[in-house]
Amino acid sequence: MNGEVDIAGVYMPGLLVLGIAALLLTALLTRMLGAIGAYRLIAYRPLVDLALFFIVLGALVLLFASDAPLP
């Protein structure tokens, strides 16, 4: 992935763009987990939501990184 992303003439760091995308995907996943009732089995929901955000962010970084090896 390139270091910067051009959005309407404004250069933004690539990690910021991926962080926003990860935040939106995490919000979607937490709604889905809440809808199926998975949060009834979890003792501390904010910690699980934070871990889910970092898992999604790491997956996006690996997906869009140009020099990272895929397993």
DSSP file (Angstrom, degrees, kcal/mol; ACC not computed):
  #  RESIDUE AA STRUCTURE BP1 BP2  ACC     N-H-->O    O-->H-N    N-H-->O    O-->H-N    TCO  KAPPA ALPHA  PHI   PSI    X-CA   Y-CA   Z-CA
    1    1 A M              0   0    0      0, 0.0    66,-0.1     0, 0.0    65,-0.1   0.000 360.0 360.0 360.0 142.1    0.0    0.0    0.0
    2    2 A N        -     0   0    0      1,-0.1    12,-0.1     2,-0.1     3,-0.0  -0.337 360.0-119.2 -68.9 155.5    1.2    3.5   -0.8
    3    3 A G  S    S+     0   0    0     10,-0.1    11,-2.0    11,-0.1     2,-0.3   0.801  93.4  32.0 -68.2 -29.3    2.0    5.7    2.2
    4    4 A E  E     -A   13   0A   0      9,-0.2     2,-0.4    10,-0.1    -2,-0.1  -0.934  66.2-147.9-132.4 153.3   -0.6    8.3    1.3
    5    5 A V  E     -A   12   0A   0      7,-3.0     7,-2.7    -2,-0.3     2,-0.7  -0.977  16.2-137.2-121.3 132.0   -4.1    8.3   -0.3
    6    6 A D  E     +A   11   0A   0     -2,-0.4     2,-0.5     5,-0.2     5,-0.2  -0.802  24.8 176.3 -91.9 113.8   -5.3   11.3   -2.4
    7    7 A I  E >  S-A   10   0A   0      3,-2.7     3,-1.6    -2,-0.7    -2,-0.0  -0.935  74.8 -30.5-120.6 105.9   -9.0   12.1   -1.5
    8    8 A A  T 3  S-     0   0    0     -2,-0.5    -1,-0.1     1,-0.3     3,-0.1   0.861 125.4 -47.6  55.1  41.1  -10.3   15.2   -3.4
    9    9 A G  T 3  S+     0   0    0      1,-0.2     2,-0.5     0, 0.0    -1,-0.3   0.430 116.6 112.7  84.6  -0.9   -6.8   16.7   -3.4
   10   10 A V  E <   -A    7   0A   0     -3,-1.6    -3,-2.7     2,-0.0     2,-0.5  -0.921  61.6-139.6-107.9 124.1   -6.1   16.1    0.2
   11   11 A Y  E     -A    6   0A   0     -2,-0.5    -5,-0.2    -5,-0.2    -7,-0.0  -0.713  24.4-177.2 -85.2 125.5   -3.4   13.6    1.1
   12   12 A M  E     -A    5   0A   0     -7,-2.7    -7,-3.0    -2,-0.5     2,-0.0  -0.925  33.7 -99.1-121.0 146.1   -4.3   11.4    4.0
   13   13 A P  E  >  -A    4   0A   0      0, 0.0     4,-1.7     0, 0.0     3,-0.4  -0.360  28.3-130.0 -61.9 141.8   -2.2    8.7    5.7
   14   14 A G  H  > S+     0   0    0    -11,-2.0     4,-2.4     1,-0.2     5,-0.2   0.851 106.9  56.6 -62.7 -35.1   -3.1    5.2    4.5
   15   15 A L  H  > S+     0   0    0    -12,-0.3     4,-2.3     1,-0.2    -1,-0.2   0.845 103.9  54.2 -67.4 -32.0   -3.4    3.9    8.0
   16   16 A L  H  > S+     0   0    0     -3,-0.4     4,-2.2     2,-0.2    -1,-0.2   0.918 109.1  47.6 -65.4 -42.9   -6.0    6.5    8.8
   17   17 A V  H  X S+     0   0    0     -4,-1.7     4,-2.2     1,-0.2    -2,-0.2   0.917 114.0  46.7 -63.8 -43.6   -8.1    5.4    5.8
   18   18 A L  H  X S+     0   0    0     -4,-2.4     4,-2.6     1,-0.2    -1,-0.2   0.861 110.0  54.7 -67.2 -34.1   -7.7    1.8    6.8
   19   19 A G  H  X S+     0   0    0     -4,-2.3     4,-2.0     2,-0.2    -2,-0.2   0.892 108.6  47.6 -65.0 -39.6   -8.6    2.7   10.4
   20   20 A I  H  X S+     0   0    0     -4,-2.2     4,-2.1     2,-0.2    -2,-0.2   0.912 113.0  48.5 -67.0 -41.8  -11.8    4.4    9.4
   21   21 A A  H  X S+     0   0    0     -4,-2.2     4,-2.4     1,-0.2    -2,-0.2   0.904 111.5  50.2 -63.7 -40.3  -12.7    1.4    7.2
   22   22 A A  H  X S+     0   0    0     -4,-2.6     4,-2.5     1,-0.2    -1,-0.2   0.870 108.3  53.4 -65.3 -35.9  -11.9   -0.9   10.1
   23   23 A L  H  X S+     0   0    0     -4,-2.0     4,-2.1     2,-0.2    -1,-0.2   0.914 110.5  46.3 -64.6 -42.6  -14.1    1.2   12.4
   24   24 A L  H  X S+     0   0    0     -4,-2.1     4,-1.9     2,-0.2    -2,-0.2   0.910 114.2  47.4 -66.6 -41.9  -17.1    0.9   10.0
   25   25 A L  H  X S+     0   0    0     -4,-2.4     4,-2.4     2,-0.2    -2,-0.2   0.877 111.4  51.5 -66.5 -36.6  -16.6   -2.8    9.5
   26   26 A T  H  X S+     0   0    0     -4,-2.5     4,-2.7     2,-0.2     5,-0.2   0.892 107.6  52.2 -66.7 -39.3  -16.3   -3.3   13.3
   27   27 A A  H  X S+     0   0    0     -4,-2.1     4,-1.8     2,-0.2    -1,-0.2   0.906 110.9  48.3 -62.3 -40.6  -19.5   -1.4   13.8
   28   28 A L  H  X S+     0   0    0     -4,-1.9     4,-2.0     1,-0.2    -2,-0.2   0.917 112.6  48.1 -64.5 -43.3  -21.2   -3.7   11.3
   29   29 A L  H  X S+     0   0    0     -4,-2.4     4,-2.7     1,-0.2    -2,-0.2   0.880 109.6  52.0 -66.7 -37.9  -19.8   -6.8   13.0
   30   30 A T  H  X S+     0   0    0     -4,-2.7     4,-2.2     2,-0.2    -1,-0.2   0.871 109.0  50.8 -68.2 -34.3  -20.9   -5.7   16.5
   31   31 A R  H  X S+     0   0    0     -4,-1.8     4,-2.1    -5,-0.2    -1,-0.2   0.908 111.7  47.9 -66.0 -40.0  -24.4   -5.1   15.3
   32   32 A M  H  X S+     0   0    0     -4,-2.0     4,-1.8     2,-0.2    -2,-0.2   0.918 112.0  48.8 -66.3 -42.0  -24.4   -8.6   13.8
   33   33 A L  H  X>S+     0   0    0     -4,-2.7     5,-2.3     1,-0.2     6,-0.7   0.880 112.5  49.0 -65.1 -36.5  -23.1  -10.1   16.9
   34   34 A G  H  <5S+     0   0    0     -4,-2.2     3,-0.3     3,-0.2    -1,-0.2   0.863 108.8  53.5 -68.2 -35.4  -25.7   -8.2   19.0
   35   35 A A  H  <5S+     0   0    0     -4,-2.1    -2,-0.2     1,-0.2    -1,-0.2   0.853 111.2  44.2 -69.8 -34.4  -28.5   -9.4   16.7
   36   36 A I  H  <5S-     0   0    0     -4,-1.8    -1,-0.2    -5,-0.1    -2,-0.2   0.535 114.6-115.3 -89.3  -4.3  -27.6  -13.0   17.0
   37   37 A G  T ><5S+     0   0    0     -4,-0.6     3,-1.0    -3,-0.3     4,-0.2   0.728  70.0 137.8  84.5  21.8  -27.2  -12.8   20.7
   38   38 A A  G > < +     0   0    0     -5,-2.3     3,-1.3     1,-0.2     4,-0.2   0.747  62.1  69.1 -73.0 -22.1  -23.4  -13.6   20.9
   39   39 A Y  G >  S+     0   0    0     -6,-0.7     3,-0.8     1,-0.3    -1,-0.2   0.612  82.0  74.0 -74.6  -9.6  -22.8  -10.9   23.5
   40   40 A R  G <  S+     0   0    0     -3,-1.0    -1,-0.3     1,-0.2    -2,-0.2   0.763  96.8  50.1 -69.4 -22.8  -24.7  -12.8   26.1
   41   41 A L  G <  S+     0   0    0     -3,-1.3     2,-0.4    -4,-0.2    -1,-0.2   0.463  96.0  86.8 -92.3  -2.8  -21.8  -15.2   26.3
   42   42 A I    <   -     0   0    0     -3,-0.8     3,-0.3    -4,-0.2    -3,-0.0  -0.843  58.5-160.6-107.5 133.4  -19.2  -12.4   26.7
   43   43 A A  S    S+     0   0    0     -2,-0.4     2,-0.5     1,-0.2    -1,-0.1   0.878  85.4  28.1 -79.6 -38.7  -18.3  -11.0   30.1
   44   44 A Y    >>  -     0   0    0      1,-0.2     4,-1.3     2,-0.0     3,-0.5  -0.825  65.2-175.9-131.1  93.0  -16.7   -7.7   29.1
   45   45 A R  H 3> S+     0   0    0     -2,-0.5     4,-2.5    -3,-0.3     5,-0.2   0.855  78.5  58.1 -61.4 -42.7  -18.1   -6.4   25.8
   46   46 A P  H 3> S+     0   0    0      0, 0.0     4,-2.2     0, 0.0    -1,-0.2   0.871 106.2  50.5 -59.7 -35.3  -15.9   -3.2   25.3
   47   47 A L  H <> S+     0   0    0     -3,-0.5     4,-2.3     2,-0.2    -2,-0.2   0.888 111.0  48.3 -68.1 -38.6  -12.7   -5.4   25.5
   48   48 A V  H  X S+     0   0    0     -4,-1.3     4,-2.4     2,-0.2    -1,-0.2   0.891 110.9  51.1 -68.0 -39.4  -14.1   -7.7   22.8
   49   49 A D  H  X S+     0   0    0     -4,-2.5     4,-2.0     2,-0.2    -2,-0.2   0.899 110.9  48.4 -64.3 -40.4  -15.1   -4.8   20.6
   50   50 A L  H  X S+     0   0    0     -4,-2.2     4,-2.0    -5,-0.2    -2,-0.2   0.916 112.5  48.0 -65.1 -43.6  -11.6   -3.3   20.9
   51   51 A A  H  X S+     0   0    0     -4,-2.3     4,-2.0     1,-0.2    -2,-0.2   0.885 110.3  52.4 -64.6 -38.3  -10.0   -6.7   20.1
   52   52 A L  H  X S+     0   0    0     -4,-2.4     4,-2.4     2,-0.2    -1,-0.2   0.886 107.2  53.2 -64.6 -38.8  -12.3   -7.1   17.1
   53   53 A F  H  X S+     0   0    0     -4,-2.0     4,-2.7     1,-0.2    -2,-0.2   0.931 110.7  45.8 -60.9 -45.8  -11.3   -3.6   15.8
   54   54 A F  H  X S+     0   0    0     -4,-2.0     4,-2.3     2,-0.2    -1,-0.2   0.837 111.6  52.2 -70.0 -31.5   -7.6   -4.5   15.9
   55   55 A I  H  X S+     0   0    0     -4,-2.0     4,-2.0     2,-0.2    -1,-0.2   0.923 112.9  44.5 -67.3 -43.4   -8.3   -7.9   14.3
   56   56 A V  H  X S+     0   0    0     -4,-2.4     4,-2.3     2,-0.2    -2,-0.2   0.908 113.8  50.4 -67.1 -41.4  -10.2   -6.2   11.4
   57   57 A L  H  X S+     0   0    0     -4,-2.7     4,-2.3     1,-0.2    -2,-0.2   0.912 110.9  48.8 -63.1 -42.6   -7.5   -3.4   11.1
   58   58 A G  H  X S+     0   0    0     -4,-2.3     4,-2.3     2,-0.2    -1,-0.2   0.882 110.6  50.9 -63.9 -38.6   -4.7   -6.0   11.0
   59   59 A A  H  X S+     0   0    0     -4,-2.0     4,-2.0     2,-0.2    -2,-0.2   0.900 111.1  48.3 -66.3 -40.0   -6.6   -8.0    8.3
   60   60 A L  H  X S+     0   0    0     -4,-2.3     4,-2.4     2,-0.2    -2,-0.2   0.893 110.5  51.1 -66.9 -39.0   -7.1   -4.8    6.2
   61   61 A V  H  X S+     0   0    0     -4,-2.3     4,-1.4     1,-0.2    -2,-0.2   0.927 112.8  45.7 -64.0 -44.2   -3.4   -3.9    6.5
   62   62 A L  H  < S+     0   0    0     -4,-2.3    -1,-0.2     1,-0.2    -2,-0.2   0.856 113.5  50.8 -65.5 -33.8   -2.4   -7.4    5.4
   63   63 A L  H  < S+     0   0    0     -4,-2.0    -2,-0.2     1,-0.2    -1,-0.2   0.894 119.9  32.9 -71.0 -39.9   -4.9   -7.3    2.6
   64   64 A F  H  < S+     0   0    0     -4,-2.4     2,-0.3    -5,-0.1    -2,-0.2   0.470  89.6 109.1-100.0  -2.5   -3.8   -3.9    1.2
   65   65 A A     <  -     0   0    0     -4,-1.4   -63,-0.1    -5,-0.2     3,-0.1  -0.595  53.2-158.4 -75.4 132.7   -0.1   -4.0    2.0
   66   66 A S  S    S+     0   0    0     -2,-0.3    -1,-0.1     1,-0.2   -64,-0.0   0.780  88.1  36.5 -84.1 -26.4    1.9   -4.3   -1.2
   67   67 A D  S    S+     0   0    0    -66,-0.1    -1,-0.2     2,-0.1    -2,-0.1   0.384  89.2 107.2-108.4   4.7    5.1   -5.7    0.4
   68   68 A A  S    S-     0   0    0     -7,-0.2     2,-0.2    -6,-0.1    -3,-0.0  -0.681  70.6-123.2 -84.9 133.8    3.6   -7.9    3.1
   69   69 A P        -     0   0    0      0, 0.0    -2,-0.1     0, 0.0    -1,-0.0  -0.536  20.2-132.6 -75.6 139.4    3.8  -11.7    2.5
   70   70 A L              0   0    0     -2,-0.2    -7,-0.0     1,-0.1    -8,-0.0  -0.742 360.0 360.0 -89.9 138.5    0.6  -13.5    2.6
   71   71 A P              0   0    0      0, 0.0    -1,-0.1     0, 0.0     0, 0.0   0.509 360.0 360.0 -71.2 360.0    0.5  -16.7    4.6
